[in-house]
Amino acid sequence: MADNTITVVGNVTRDPELKFLNSGQAALRLAVAVSRRWQNRQTQEWEEKTSFFDVSSYGPMAENAASSIVKGARVVVTGRMEQRSWETESGEKRNAFEIVADEIAPSLRWATAVVTRTPRAEGGSGYADRPAPARTPEPTTYAFDEEPF
């Protein structure tokens, strides 16, 4: 069995785009920039390379991410890499690679987050069905500070 799992940590380059498919299911698209920095051994200069990843998500996670994540936020995305192919109106073949997210979360390296559970539809199971804590949490807020350098 082949395993296709990818995890990226980087900054969201634009506000997430939330749309609804004909079926009513939520669909989210966002882009994440991941920078790598190293010191060139010959010149002793610092060099940097940035890679950009398109990310898609569906269902309740798409809606939760759309209301929680903004441009500039540092996020952790785990999912699978998929290739899409299509043909343009002029007959040119095109390919694109994107991460289909299993998880999207704020990075807590330089930020804090307050998590609020969302209610599940009837018939759900798991941790969201447990009774809520005695105190009512604050509304979901994310404070995304700039990197300290």
Order of alpha helices (4+ residues) and beta strands (2+ residues): beta-beta-beta-beta-alpha-beta-beta-beta-beta
